[in-house]
Amino acid sequence: NLRFKNTNIDFNASGSNVRINKISTSTLSGTITGNGRIDLSANDPVINTSLEFKNIKVQDFPFENNELKNRFFGFADGNASLTIGPGKSFSERIKGKVVFNVTKGKLVNTGIQNGLILFLAELRYKLRDMEFNKIYGNIDLDKGEYNINSFIFNSEDIRLSLNGPLGSDLKARDMQMKLEFNNHFIKDIPRPAVAVLNKYQSGRWYIMPFVIRGDITDSKNISLVEVN
């Protein structure tokens, strides 16, 4: 349920083909522009489009899953190349790629904190809500299936990255997640807890691998991978 305003379309129609020379519209406090083509020769139209979006307010996006609402914040710029064809549901009709950057990003209730072992309990309060100066995503969409090529959250002292397959039901199949942070991030952590982190240290960064199996909105499905 998205509302659009100030929508303008320049198109040419010939037989069963509609060429969209330019489309521009406003939604979610931002703008979307692009072009495309509509093939009306079959019972179900097929739409091919290339879009650019700017200043999209992520927190206003109407996620269907209630667990995703009010968890992502920021302003997104990016582009999408999409084909919309026949299918039972909207997610099953879309195929293509979306690439985006989010500035002033924030991720609330990450769930990472619940995947930590007991010895790392001191880190939990720092990992529940995190702010990032840049979030980058590169995602393939394939008729109800998503492949996250890269989903990277960056800030000066902490980085979070994800990659792997994801269903439209938001269930992950061995999605890999990596959490990286430096000494400045854990400067207020008690020394015994820091000692437990030594096995994750690589240079001036600590690198902790996680795996997600199942519903990504349920923190119990985020598990820390033990390293030797």
Backbone torsions as a table, in degrees:
resi	resn	phi	psi	omega
1	ASN	NA	87.7	178.4
2	LEU	-111.3	141.7	176.5
3	ARG	-105.1	132.7	-179.8
4	PHE	-117.3	147.8	176.6
5	LYS	-143.5	166.5	-179.7
6	ASN	52.2	44.8	-176.3
7	THR	-89.2	128.8	178.0
8	ASN	-129.6	134.2	-179.9
9	ILE	-131.4	129.1	174.1
10	ASP	-113.2	115.9	-174.9
11	PHE	-142.9	161.3	173.1
12	ASN	-125.6	137.9	178.5
13	ALA	-118.0	136.5	178.5
14	SER	-147.9	109.1	-178.5
15	GLY	63.2	-124.3	-178.4
16	SER	-95.4	10.2	-179.1
17	ASN	-115.8	135.4	174.8
18	VAL	-120.9	121.6	178.2
19	ARG	-102.6	121.2	178.2
20	ILE	-93.7	103.9	-178.6
21	ASN	-70.0	-39.1	178.6
22	LYS	-159.6	138.0	171.9
23	ILE	-131.6	139.6	176.0
24	SER	-141.6	141.0	-178.6
25	THR	-157.4	165.6	178.6
26	SER	-120.7	137.1	176.8
27	THR	-160.8	153.2	176.6
28	LEU	51.1	40.3	178.7
29	SER	68.3	5.6	-179.5
30	GLY	-126.3	-168.2	-178.3
31	THR	-127.8	151.7	175.7
32	ILE	-130.1	129.8	176.2
33	THR	-131.1	157.4	177.9
34	GLY	171.7	-166.9	178.4
35	ASN	-149.5	173.2	-178.9
36	GLY	176.9	-168.2	-178.1
37	ARG	-147.7	141.2	178.1
38	ILE	-120.0	125.5	178.1
39	ASP	-102.8	115.6	-176.9
40	LEU	-104.5	15.5	-174.2
41	SER	-73.7	-23.7	179.6
42	ALA	-101.2	175.4	179.2
43	ASN	-61.6	-38.5	176.9
44	ASP	-106.6	126.5	179.5
45	PRO	-65.6	149.0	175.6
46	VAL	-115.6	126.9	-176.9
47	ILE	-113.1	127.5	171.4
48	ASN	-114.4	129.3	-176.2
49	THR	-148.0	148.9	172.4
50	SER	-120.2	126.7	-173.5
51	LEU	-128.7	150.4	169.2
52	GLU	-124.2	139.2	178.6
53	PHE	-129.4	147.4	-176.9
54	LYS	-138.0	139.7	172.3
55	ASN	57.3	36.0	178.1
56	ILE	-75.5	126.2	-177.8
57	LYS	-80.6	104.3	-171.7
58	VAL	-61.8	-40.0	-175.8
59	GLN	-66.6	-14.4	178.7
60	ASP	-94.0	-2.2	-178.3
61	PHE	-66.7	131.1	-176.3
62	PRO	-81.8	74.7	178.1
63	PHE	-59.0	136.0	177.2
64	GLU	-70.7	-34.5	-180.0
65	ASN	-82.9	121.4	-176.9
66	ASN	-62.5	-27.5	-179.0
67	GLU	-69.5	-18.5	-180.0
68	LEU	-91.6	-13.7	-178.0
69	LYS	-71.9	142.2	176.5
70	ASN	61.4	28.2	177.4
71	ARG	-116.5	-21.2	-178.7
72	PHE	-117.0	134.3	-179.8
73	PHE	-135.5	151.5	177.3
74	GLY	140.1	-175.5	-179.5
75	PHE	-125.2	125.6	-171.4
76	ALA	-106.6	135.9	169.3
77	ASP	-122.3	146.9	177.5
78	GLY	171.8	-163.8	179.8
79	ASN	-145.9	159.1	-179.2
80	ALA	-143.5	138.6	171.6
81	SER	-117.5	113.2	-169.8
82	LEU	-129.6	145.4	168.5
83	THR	-118.9	126.0	179.9
84	ILE	-115.4	114.0	-176.0
85	GLY	-124.8	-160.6	-179.3
86	PRO	-66.6	151.5	178.4
87	GLY	171.4	161.0	-178.3
88	LYS	-74.2	-37.5	-179.5
89	SER	-127.2	166.0	-176.7
90	PHE	-62.4	-41.4	-179.1
91	SER	-63.8	-31.6	179.7
92	GLU	-77.4	-10.5	-177.4
93	ARG	-93.8	-13.2	-172.2
94	ILE	-99.9	136.2	174.0
95	LYS	-140.6	138.6	179.5
96	GLY	154.8	-155.2	-175.9
97	LYS	-139.0	142.5	175.7
98	VAL	-127.6	130.1	176.9
99	VAL	-125.9	132.2	-175.7
100	PHE	-150.4	159.1	171.3
101	ASN	-125.6	138.6	177.3
102	VAL	-119.3	126.6	175.4
103	THR	-103.9	159.1	-177.6
104	LYS	52.8	42.8	-173.9
105	GLY	-82.3	149.4	176.1
106	LYS	-145.9	139.5	178.4
107	LEU	-121.8	118.5	-175.2
108	VAL	-102.1	136.8	-179.9
109	ASN	52.4	65.6	-175.5
110	THR	-61.6	-31.3	-175.3
111	GLY	88.4	-14.5	-179.2
112	ILE	-60.6	-37.9	-175.5
113	GLN	-59.7	-27.1	-178.2
114	ASN	-82.7	-10.6	179.0
115	GLY	-94.9	2.9	-178.6
116	LEU	-83.8	150.0	176.4
117	ILE	-74.0	162.8	-174.1
118	LEU	-55.7	-37.0	-176.3
119	PHE	-67.1	-17.5	-178.7
120	LEU	-105.9	23.2	-176.6
121	ALA	-59.2	-28.7	-178.9
122	GLU	-64.9	-19.6	179.8
123	LEU	-83.4	-15.2	-168.8
124	ARG	-61.0	-44.0	-176.6
125	TYR	-67.2	-24.6	-179.6
126	LYS	-81.3	-20.3	-174.6
127	LEU	-103.1	-3.1	-178.1
128	ARG	-69.5	-52.3	178.1
129	ASP	-121.3	128.8	-176.3
130	MET	-133.9	141.7	177.0
131	GLU	-108.0	143.9	-177.0
132	PHE	-133.8	140.7	178.1
133	ASN	-81.3	-16.2	178.6
134	LYS	-154.4	133.3	173.8
135	ILE	-123.8	131.9	-177.7
136	TYR	-123.9	135.9	178.1
137	GLY	-134.6	143.4	175.5
138	ASN	-139.2	107.1	-170.2
139	ILE	-130.2	132.5	172.3
140	ASP	-95.4	135.3	176.9
141	LEU	-112.1	131.5	-177.4
142	ASP	-142.0	79.9	172.6
143	LYS	50.6	60.5	176.5
144	GLY	92.8	-5.9	176.0
145	GLU	-117.4	141.6	179.6
146	TYR	-122.1	139.9	171.7
147	ASN	-119.2	114.8	179.8
148	ILE	-84.6	99.9	178.0
149	ASN	-66.5	-40.8	175.3
150	SER	-162.0	137.4	175.0
151	PHE	-139.3	104.4	-168.6
152	ILE	-121.6	128.6	176.5
153	PHE	-110.4	120.1	-174.4
154	ASN	-119.2	136.6	166.9
155	SER	-147.0	179.0	-173.5
156	GLU	-65.0	-37.5	-172.8
157	ASP	-112.1	-8.0	-177.5
158	ILE	-148.6	144.1	177.9
159	ARG	-135.0	144.8	178.8
160	LEU	-135.1	131.9	-179.7
161	SER	-136.3	147.0	178.5
162	LEU	-135.2	149.8	170.9
163	ASN	-159.4	148.6	179.4
164	GLY	138.3	175.7	-176.7
165	PRO	-79.6	150.0	-179.4
166	LEU	-147.2	132.0	178.1
167	GLY	-84.0	165.0	177.8
168	SER	-65.9	-16.0	175.0
169	ASP	-84.0	6.9	179.3
170	LEU	65.7	26.4	175.6
171	LYS	-100.2	125.3	-178.4
172	ALA	-93.2	148.8	175.7
173	ARG	-116.8	94.9	-179.8
174	ASP	55.7	47.4	175.0
175	MET	-71.7	132.5	-178.3
176	GLN	-91.1	136.0	177.4
177	MET	-133.3	140.0	-178.5
178	LYS	-130.6	128.8	177.9
179	LEU	-112.1	127.2	-179.9
180	GLU	-127.0	135.9	177.0
181	PHE	-150.5	159.7	-177.0
182	ASN	-108.4	-178.2	-177.1
183	ASN	-63.3	-32.2	180.0
184	HIS	-64.0	-34.2	179.9
185	PHE	-65.8	-31.2	-176.3
186	ILE	-110.2	22.7	-175.9
187	LYS	-62.4	-25.5	-179.1
188	ASP	-101.2	12.8	178.6
189	ILE	-86.4	137.5	178.2
190	PRO	-55.1	143.9	-175.1
191	ARG	-57.6	-39.5	178.5
192	PRO	-58.8	-36.0	179.0
193	ALA	-69.4	-37.3	179.1
194	VAL	-62.7	-36.5	179.8
195	ALA	-62.2	-35.1	178.5
196	VAL	-65.4	-27.8	-177.7
197	LEU	-78.0	-10.6	-173.3
198	ASN	-55.9	-34.4	-177.4
199	LYS	-70.5	-13.5	177.7
200	TYR	-97.5	-0.3	-174.0
201	GLN	-79.9	135.2	174.5
202	SER	-138.4	101.9	-173.8
203	GLY	67.7	-129.2	179.5
204	ARG	-94.1	6.2	179.8
205	TRP	-115.5	149.0	171.6
206	TYR	-105.0	130.0	-175.4
207	ILE	-121.2	115.5	-177.1
208	MET	-115.8	119.5	179.6
209	PRO	-89.5	140.3	175.0
210	PHE	-127.7	163.5	172.6
211	VAL	-133.5	142.1	178.5
212	ILE	-115.4	122.9	177.4
213	ARG	-128.4	115.0	-178.9
214	GLY	106.9	-161.7	-175.9
215	ASP	-59.6	119.8	-176.3
216	ILE	-72.0	-13.4	178.9
217	THR	-86.2	-5.9	179.0
218	ASP	-105.8	113.2	-173.5
219	SER	-62.3	-20.2	-179.8
220	LYS	-67.5	-14.9	179.9
221	ASN	-90.3	2.4	176.1
222	ILE	-100.8	116.5	-174.9
223	SER	-123.7	138.8	175.1
224	LEU	-75.5	132.8	178.4
225	VAL	-89.5	123.3	-179.8
226	GLU	-71.3	138.2	176.7
227	VAL	-120.6	153.1	-179.0
228	ASN	-85.4	NA	NA
